[in-house]
Amino acid sequence: MKLLHDEVELDPFWMSTYEITWDLFQAFLYKDYEKSKQEEGQVPVEVDAVTRPTKPYLDMTFGFGKEGYPALAMTHYNAIQFCKWLYVRTGVFYRLPTEAEWEYACRAGSTTAYHFGDDAKQLDEYAWYAANSGQKTHPVGQKKPNAFGLYDMIGNVAEWTYDQYHADFYKQFAGKKAKNPVAEPTELYPHVVRGGSFRSDAKELRSAARSFSDPEWKQLDPQVPKSNWWFPEASFVGLRIVRPLVPPSPEEIKAYYDKEPIEDF
């Protein structure tokens, strides 16, 4: 597969059809909400033990809407802990896509600028972006999906990947095939986000377009040190998740989920 200007081979995986919405994310965020959805009104002990986000001091929906709308403004660490909560809840290993997996899923077999072709005039059919969004998010799944049946891969909210952002990361693979490439995250900033958002222009929605997290997304955060969990100025960032066909070992799963957060400055 041609990807990020190089040949890439990926192990098989499933990806969520839609961006993760508040309908699911708030059960992770609010234990009381999760209890209210349990028939017996109790959260299992092993689920209760999962570290949850601090309750945000702002309305993290930014007034856009909640039911059916994409969850917003979680940090990279927060997104991974949401995956851990799902794992403890279901026994199924979920994680963030790598950047290479994300682009493969977005392209859906295409080699054009956008997954549907090269004509930016068609973007209205597939994406909520600066020209049609009204500067807000919209319920997921309202636009056409790509050829893999994935909705909102471009626009609406940009999506976390697992990778650390390095501008020239893929140069090391020039002229050879990379198998499951990933820039392992070791620093707090920057991490790769892909897909553009409701604020993006047409060029930022191209399948190859890359973006990354920035400390400015926490400028409004009054906490010292700043929150491990939230970006109060990143109303344009959300997530979708993947499930590898062959899950890693229990030790590898633990290592993925249990990295300590890096203290912000």
MARROLO-185857 format. One line per field, with one value per residue (C-alpha): residue number from 0; x negated, y, z. Coordinates in nm, 3 decimals. Example, Ala and Ser with C-alpha at 12.3 -4.5 7.8 and 13.67 -1.06 7.14 Angstrom:
2
num	(0 1)
X	(-1.230 -1.367)
Y	(-0.450 -0.106)
Z	(0.780 0.714)
This chain:
265
num	(0 1 2 3 4 5 6 7 8 9 10 11 12 13 14 15 16 17 18 19 20 21 22 23 24 25 26 27 28 29 30 31 32 33 34 35 36 37 38 39 40 41 42 43 44 45 46 47 48 49 50 51 52 53 54 55 56 57 58 59 60 61 62 63 64 65 66 67 68 69 70 71 72 73 74 75 76 77 78 79 80 81 82 83 84 85 86 87 88 89 90 91 92 93 94 95 96 97 98 99 100 101 102 103 104 105 106 107 108 109 110 111 112 113 114 115 116 117 118 119 120 121 122 123 124 125 126 127 128 129 130 131 132 133 134 135 136 137 138 139 140 141 142 143 144 145 146 147 148 149 150 151 152 153 154 155 156 157 158 159 160 161 162 163 164 165 166 167 168 169 170 171 172 173 174 175 176 177 178 179 180 181 182 183 184 185 186 187 188 189 190 191 192 193 194 195 196 197 198 199 200 201 202 203 204 205 206 207 208 209 210 211 212 213 214 215 216 217 218 219 220 221 222 223 224 225 226 227 228 229 230 231 232 233 234 235 236 237 238 239 240 241 242 243 244 245 246 247 248 249 250 251 252 253 254 255 256 257 258 259 260 261 262 263 264)
X	(0.000 -0.131 -0.098 -0.266 -0.483 -0.625 -0.526 -0.362 -0.240 0.015 0.157 0.537 0.757 1.111 1.185 1.490 1.742 1.801 1.608 1.659 1.960 2.049 2.314 2.029 1.754 1.957 2.002 1.623 1.610 1.884 1.904 2.249 2.372 2.233 2.407 2.737 2.710 2.646 2.949 2.822 2.697 2.344 2.019 1.805 1.507 1.248 1.418 1.448 1.071 0.993 0.864 1.115 1.073 1.109 1.447 1.395 1.454 1.585 1.864 1.650 1.930 1.867 2.241 2.231 2.450 2.413 2.635 2.487 2.216 1.845 1.671 1.421 1.103 0.962 0.584 0.384 0.354 0.729 0.802 0.583 0.744 1.085 0.959 0.847 1.191 1.347 1.105 1.188 1.557 1.561 1.247 1.164 0.843 0.907 0.650 0.583 0.494 0.136 0.090 0.030 0.347 0.547 0.434 0.493 0.847 0.909 0.783 0.992 0.791 0.766 0.449 0.615 0.603 0.927 1.068 1.341 1.113 0.936 1.231 1.261 1.604 1.735 1.630 1.979 2.100 1.842 1.731 1.824 1.550 1.499 1.712 2.028 2.007 2.123 1.807 1.941 1.950 2.245 2.391 2.177 2.274 2.466 2.230 2.138 1.890 1.570 1.532 1.464 1.794 1.627 1.805 1.647 1.292 1.238 1.388 1.620 1.344 0.978 0.880 0.600 0.349 0.103 -0.209 -0.447 -0.469 -0.800 -0.794 -1.039 -0.954 -0.876 -1.196 -1.373 -1.160 -1.240 -1.287 -1.175 -0.857 -0.773 -0.575 -0.340 -0.537 -0.470 -0.650 -0.630 -0.513 -0.768 -0.704 -0.399 -0.397 -0.339 -0.120 0.030 0.392 0.544 0.847 0.909 1.217 1.516 1.267 1.043 1.011 1.015 0.640 0.638 0.883 0.653 0.580 0.210 0.254 0.092 0.144 0.031 0.109 -0.011 -0.055 0.156 0.457 0.424 0.370 0.701 0.630 0.583 0.450 0.088 -0.038 0.201 0.455 0.349 0.699 0.838 0.757 0.995 0.904 0.928 1.296 1.190 1.019 1.186 1.108 1.197 1.055 0.927 0.929 0.645 0.746 0.477 0.468 0.135 0.027 0.159 -0.182 -0.176 0.180 0.080 -0.222 -0.003 0.257 0.052 -0.207 -0.220 -0.105 -0.379 -0.330 -0.246 -0.418)
Y	(0.000 0.348 0.572 0.888 0.873 0.530 0.164 0.054 -0.289 -0.301 -0.583 -0.611 -0.408 -0.282 0.088 0.252 0.355 0.690 0.933 0.855 1.051 1.197 0.924 0.680 0.908 1.061 0.715 0.706 1.066 1.051 0.747 0.854 0.860 0.512 0.388 0.530 0.317 -0.005 -0.221 -0.292 0.066 -0.040 -0.018 -0.335 -0.300 -0.346 -0.075 0.156 0.125 0.281 0.635 0.880 1.236 1.523 1.679 1.969 2.318 2.431 2.294 2.069 2.038 2.409 2.440 2.240 1.955 1.623 1.338 1.202 1.468 1.385 1.404 1.688 1.832 1.529 1.504 1.223 1.065 1.101 0.929 0.631 0.602 0.597 0.297 0.135 0.189 0.020 -0.270 -0.323 -0.286 -0.530 -0.744 -0.631 -0.440 -0.102 0.165 0.477 0.419 0.475 0.752 0.498 0.305 0.625 0.728 0.381 0.385 0.737 0.668 0.350 0.236 0.577 0.754 1.090 1.409 1.315 0.970 1.048 1.201 1.528 1.764 1.978 2.089 1.751 1.812 1.926 1.570 1.413 1.660 1.933 2.194 2.570 2.634 2.459 2.382 2.711 2.686 2.402 2.024 1.821 1.482 1.203 1.012 1.283 1.303 1.030 0.766 0.673 0.349 0.155 0.276 0.514 0.843 1.183 1.067 1.421 1.723 1.750 1.685 1.611 1.274 1.159 0.905 0.730 0.874 1.141 1.402 1.418 1.617 1.381 1.051 0.862 0.965 0.677 0.434 0.583 0.312 0.028 -0.111 -0.020 -0.275 -0.126 0.198 0.406 0.699 0.588 0.880 0.978 1.353 1.552 1.749 1.722 1.421 1.364 1.453 1.382 1.454 1.823 1.960 2.188 2.477 2.345 2.463 2.226 2.162 2.055 1.774 1.601 1.240 1.318 1.638 1.622 1.828 1.805 1.904 2.233 2.368 2.665 2.434 2.471 2.846 2.892 2.615 2.782 2.469 2.440 2.208 2.208 1.929 1.587 1.540 1.838 2.096 2.386 2.550 2.244 2.224 2.075 1.754 1.418 1.052 0.726 0.391 0.068 -0.298 -0.511 -0.846 -1.013 -0.852 -0.802 -0.998 -0.905 -0.758 -0.543 -0.430 -0.325 -0.137 0.047 0.161 0.218 0.474 0.754 1.093 1.344 1.649 1.959 2.289)
Z	(0.000 -0.092 0.212 0.337 0.024 0.113 0.095 0.419 0.533 0.814 1.020 0.991 1.223 1.268 1.302 1.458 1.194 1.363 1.576 1.945 2.070 2.406 2.444 2.518 2.638 2.922 3.079 3.110 3.226 3.490 3.718 3.839 3.481 3.423 3.739 3.617 3.304 3.496 3.564 3.914 3.956 4.039 3.847 3.864 4.096 3.820 3.612 3.911 3.961 3.621 3.664 3.521 3.403 3.640 3.581 3.342 3.477 3.136 2.921 2.703 2.449 2.382 2.333 2.010 2.132 2.313 2.199 1.876 1.869 1.880 2.216 2.226 2.367 2.548 2.572 2.415 2.761 2.817 2.485 2.577 2.923 2.754 2.555 2.881 3.033 2.728 2.765 3.132 3.049 2.756 2.773 2.418 2.347 2.188 2.115 1.913 1.548 1.445 1.194 0.918 1.010 1.015 0.668 0.527 0.666 0.539 0.187 0.160 -0.140 -0.305 -0.419 -0.484 -0.278 -0.100 -0.046 -0.301 -0.568 -0.644 -0.681 -0.366 -0.482 -0.364 -0.004 0.095 0.037 0.269 0.534 0.778 0.733 0.738 0.430 0.552 0.926 1.073 1.289 1.501 1.513 1.386 1.478 1.338 1.026 0.843 0.545 0.297 0.417 0.238 0.043 0.367 0.517 0.763 0.831 0.902 0.839 0.720 0.890 1.190 1.446 1.391 1.537 1.763 1.645 1.875 1.711 1.824 1.552 1.363 1.039 0.869 1.042 0.721 0.541 0.713 0.510 0.170 -0.089 0.135 0.285 0.643 0.847 1.106 1.139 1.448 1.606 1.969 2.185 2.448 2.484 2.590 2.263 1.977 1.893 1.550 1.481 1.141 0.927 0.981 1.154 1.122 1.126 0.847 0.491 0.194 0.179 0.545 0.461 0.212 0.303 0.345 0.549 0.894 1.206 1.568 1.926 2.071 2.425 2.323 2.344 2.724 2.750 2.933 3.184 3.525 3.695 3.805 3.673 3.379 3.341 3.214 3.081 2.892 2.625 2.697 2.366 2.142 2.054 1.721 1.843 1.907 1.850 1.689 1.792 1.644 1.743 1.602 1.460 1.670 2.015 2.192 2.496 2.842 2.921 2.608 2.682 3.033 2.898 2.646 2.896 3.208 3.104 3.357 3.228 3.156 3.376 3.178 3.237)
